[in-house]
Structure formats: C-alpha cells, structure tokens
Amino acid sequence: MTLFERLRYALGAAAVGGATLSLVIALLSADAIAVLPQRAFDWIMSPLYGLVVYVVAFIFAPVLEERFPINRPHAKKP
C-alpha cells in the first residue's frame, strides 16, 4: 500500500468510523440514557476529534484494508 493509497483509504475509514463513533457517543450522552457526561458530546464537535479519528484510521489502514478492501472499477479506455 503506497502512502497515497493509505491516505485515501484512511480518509474513507475515518469518515465511516468517525460517524459511527459520533452516533454512539451522542446516544450515550443523551439525557435519556446518560451513560456518558454531556461534555462527551461537546468533544465530538471539536476539530481535534476529526484529527484523532483520521490519525487512528491512518495507523490501522493496512489492517483494515486487508479485511475490508475497497474495489474501485476502473474506467474502460475507448
């Protein structure tokens, strides 16, 4: 996996993983459930959250790519 492929895969993995984690944190910090403090919801709205999720996705990109490959169809040449 080249550096560019790793960066591109990490971006996709960060989008999916970050959205899923955000949903879980938002639900767990909701008033009805209240497992996490309300401050946890404030953390997922900060820019640092996106950076942390992207760095973690970049680190785990080779492992994730083995289990969840992204196959992009190539355009046929005329």
Backbone torsions as a table, in degrees:
resi	resn	phi	psi	omega
1	MET	NA	120.8	179.0
2	THR	-75.0	169.2	-179.2
3	LEU	-63.4	-41.7	-180.0
4	PHE	-65.0	-41.6	177.7
5	GLU	-64.2	-37.9	179.1
6	ARG	-66.9	-41.3	177.4
7	LEU	-63.3	-42.8	-179.3
8	ARG	-67.4	-42.4	179.0
9	TYR	-66.2	-39.5	179.4
10	ALA	-63.7	-34.3	178.0
11	LEU	-64.0	-44.4	177.8
12	GLY	-66.5	-42.5	179.7
13	ALA	-66.5	-36.5	178.4
14	ALA	-67.8	-35.5	179.2
15	ALA	-65.7	-47.3	-178.8
16	VAL	-71.2	-48.3	-178.6
17	GLY	-66.4	-39.7	179.5
18	GLY	-66.8	-39.6	178.4
19	ALA	-66.5	-40.9	179.2
20	THR	-65.3	-46.0	179.3
21	LEU	-64.6	-37.7	177.3
22	SER	-62.6	-41.9	178.2
23	LEU	-62.7	-43.6	-179.8
24	VAL	-64.1	-45.3	179.6
25	ILE	-64.7	-40.9	179.7
26	ALA	-63.8	-40.5	178.5
27	LEU	-68.9	-41.1	-178.3
28	LEU	-72.6	-20.3	178.1
29	SER	-100.4	6.2	178.3
30	ALA	-68.3	157.0	-177.4
31	ASP	-63.6	-32.3	-177.2
32	ALA	-72.6	-35.6	-177.5
33	ILE	-95.8	-53.3	173.9
34	ALA	54.8	43.3	173.5
35	VAL	-78.6	-39.9	176.8
36	LEU	-102.8	155.3	176.8
37	PRO	-70.7	160.9	-179.5
38	GLN	-61.2	-25.5	179.3
39	ARG	-61.9	-26.8	178.9
40	ALA	-64.0	-37.0	177.5
41	PHE	-66.7	-36.6	177.5
42	ASP	-64.4	-33.0	-179.2
43	TRP	-67.9	-36.6	-178.7
44	ILE	-72.8	-12.2	176.4
45	MET	-92.0	-0.9	-179.2
46	SER	-88.7	153.3	177.8
47	PRO	-64.8	-25.9	179.3
48	LEU	-63.1	-33.3	178.7
49	TYR	-59.8	-47.0	179.1
50	GLY	-63.0	-38.8	178.7
51	LEU	-65.9	-43.3	179.2
52	VAL	-63.5	-43.2	179.8
53	VAL	-64.1	-40.3	179.9
54	TYR	-67.5	-40.9	179.0
55	VAL	-64.5	-42.5	177.9
56	VAL	-64.5	-40.8	177.8
57	ALA	-65.6	-36.7	177.9
58	PHE	-65.2	-40.4	-179.9
59	ILE	-65.9	-42.3	-176.1
60	PHE	-93.3	6.7	-177.0
61	ALA	-57.6	-45.2	179.6
62	PRO	-62.9	-38.9	179.7
63	VAL	-68.4	-43.1	179.6
64	LEU	-66.4	-36.2	-177.6
65	GLU	-67.4	-30.8	176.2
66	GLU	-66.8	-38.9	-177.4
67	ARG	-86.4	-33.7	-177.2
68	PHE	-129.2	74.8	-178.1
69	PRO	-70.9	147.7	175.5
70	ILE	-107.1	111.8	179.3
71	ASN	-100.7	113.5	179.6
72	ARG	-100.4	125.3	176.9
73	PRO	-68.2	133.3	179.4
74	HIS	-86.4	144.1	179.9
75	ALA	-69.1	136.8	178.9
76	LYS	-77.6	138.1	178.9
77	LYS	-84.0	139.9	-178.3
78	PRO	-70.9	NA	NA
